[in-house]
């Protein structure tokens, strides 16, 4: 096709997509926050490890009647955010992170936990928690002291 025909056709299809699917082009802070968090905390763990981190995050959001942005920004709660917050790191996810989040969110929840840590770390708080499951290099716990 000639260039003078391709451009109008492309513009037509682009306009059509914007009208049919406007949500695809909006910024969803919660989805971006979850995508960045599972990527930073468990991208090396595969889909199940990322699902477990997402489960933990969603359990805490529900338990605290909160949001992803509020939970992640709590001091000392999420290792990736604690180390990057001072540098002004954005919670805007990349296309790759959003794609991974979409895949992970389709998986059935696999763990009910409120906390987790790497197996190589021995935090004091873990003694007060109920151990739930080991997934990859992470140990997951449920805080049973809080109701």
C-alpha positions as CSV (number, residue, x, y, z in Angstrom):
1,X,0.0,0.0,0.0
2,X,1.1,3.5,-0.6
3,X,2.0,5.7,2.4
4,X,-0.9,8.1,1.8
5,X,-3.3,5.2,2.3
6,X,-1.5,3.5,5.3
7,X,-1.6,6.6,7.5
8,X,-5.3,7.2,7.4
9,X,-6.0,3.5,8.0
10,X,-3.6,3.3,10.9
11,X,-5.2,6.4,12.5
12,X,-8.6,4.9,12.0
13,X,-7.6,1.7,13.8
14,X,-5.8,3.6,16.6
15,X,-8.9,5.8,17.1
16,X,-11.1,2.7,17.2
17,X,-9.0,1.1,19.8
18,X,-9.1,4.2,22.0
19,X,-12.9,4.3,21.8
20,X,-13.4,0.6,22.4
21,X,-10.8,0.1,25.1
22,X,-10.1,3.4,27.0
23,X,-9.1,1.6,30.2
24,X,-6.1,0.1,28.4
25,X,-4.6,3.6,28.2
26,X,-5.3,4.8,31.8
27,X,-2.9,4.6,34.7
28,X,-4.1,2.3,37.4
29,X,-1.9,3.0,40.5
30,X,-2.9,-0.2,42.3
31,X,-2.0,-2.5,39.3
32,X,1.3,-0.7,38.8
33,X,2.1,-0.9,42.5
34,X,1.4,-4.6,42.5
35,X,3.3,-5.2,39.3
36,X,6.4,-3.4,40.6
37,X,6.2,-5.1,44.0
38,X,6.0,-8.7,42.7
39,X,8.8,-7.9,40.2
40,X,11.1,-6.4,42.8
41,X,10.4,-9.0,45.5
42,X,10.2,-12.2,43.5
43,X,11.0,-11.9,39.8
44,X,13.7,-14.6,40.2
45,X,11.2,-17.0,41.7
46,X,9.0,-17.6,38.7
47,X,5.2,-17.3,38.5
48,X,4.5,-19.3,41.7
49,X,6.9,-17.2,43.8
50,X,5.4,-14.0,42.4
51,X,1.9,-15.3,43.0
52,X,2.8,-16.0,46.6
53,X,4.1,-12.4,47.1
54,X,1.0,-11.1,45.4
55,X,-1.1,-13.2,47.8
56,X,0.8,-11.8,50.8
57,X,0.3,-8.3,49.6
58,X,-3.4,-8.7,48.9
59,X,-3.9,-10.4,52.3
60,X,-2.3,-7.4,54.0
61,X,-4.4,-4.9,51.9
62,X,-7.6,-6.7,52.8
63,X,-6.6,-7.2,56.5
64,X,-5.7,-3.5,56.9
65,X,-8.5,-2.2,54.7
66,X,-5.7,-0.4,52.8
67,X,-4.2,-0.1,49.3
68,X,-1.1,-1.4,47.6
69,X,0.5,2.0,47.7
70,X,-0.1,2.4,51.4
71,X,1.1,-1.1,52.3
72,X,4.2,-0.9,50.2
73,X,5.2,2.5,51.6
74,X,5.0,1.4,55.2
75,X,8.4,1.8,56.8
76,X,10.5,-1.3,56.8
77,X,7.8,-3.7,55.4
78,X,9.0,-4.3,51.8
79,X,12.7,-4.6,51.2
80,X,12.6,-3.2,47.7
81,X,10.7,-0.1,48.6
82,X,12.6,0.6,51.8
83,X,15.9,0.6,49.8
84,X,14.6,2.7,46.9
85,X,12.1,5.1,48.6
86,X,14.8,7.6,49.4
87,X,15.8,7.7,45.8
88,X,12.3,8.7,44.6
89,X,11.6,5.5,42.7
90,X,8.3,5.6,40.9
91,X,5.6,3.0,41.3
92,X,5.0,3.1,37.6
93,X,5.5,-0.3,36.2
94,X,7.2,-1.2,32.9
95,X,5.2,-3.0,30.2
96,X,7.1,-6.2,31.1
97,X,6.2,-5.9,34.8
98,X,2.5,-5.3,33.9
99,X,2.5,-8.3,31.6
100,X,4.0,-10.5,34.4
101,X,1.4,-9.1,36.9
102,X,-1.5,-9.9,34.5
103,X,-0.2,-13.5,34.1
104,X,0.4,-14.0,37.9
105,X,-3.0,-12.5,38.8
106,X,-4.7,-15.2,36.7
107,X,-3.2,-17.9,38.9
108,X,-5.3,-19.2,41.7
109,X,-4.0,-17.9,45.1
110,X,-1.6,-20.4,46.7
111,X,-0.7,-19.0,50.1
112,X,-2.5,-17.1,52.9
113,X,0.3,-15.1,54.5
114,X,1.0,-11.7,55.9
115,X,4.8,-11.8,55.9
116,X,7.7,-13.4,54.1
117,X,11.5,-13.4,54.0
118,X,14.3,-15.0,52.2
119,X,15.5,-18.3,53.6
120,X,19.0,-16.8,54.1
121,X,17.6,-14.2,56.5
122,X,16.5,-14.9,60.1
123,X,14.3,-12.0,61.2
124,X,13.2,-11.8,64.9
125,X,9.6,-11.3,64.0
126,X,9.4,-14.8,62.3
127,X,9.4,-16.5,65.8
128,X,6.0,-14.8,66.6
129,X,4.4,-15.9,63.3
130,X,2.8,-19.2,62.1
131,X,5.0,-20.7,59.4
132,X,2.8,-21.4,56.3
133,X,4.9,-22.5,53.4
134,X,8.3,-22.4,51.6
135,X,8.1,-21.3,48.0
136,X,11.4,-21.0,46.2
137,X,13.8,-19.0,48.3
138,X,11.1,-17.4,50.4
139,X,9.4,-18.5,53.7
140,X,5.8,-17.3,54.2
141,X,4.2,-16.7,57.6
142,X,0.8,-15.7,58.9
143,X,0.5,-13.2,61.8
144,X,-2.0,-15.0,64.1
145,X,-1.6,-12.5,67.0
146,X,-3.5,-9.8,65.2
147,X,-7.2,-10.2,64.6
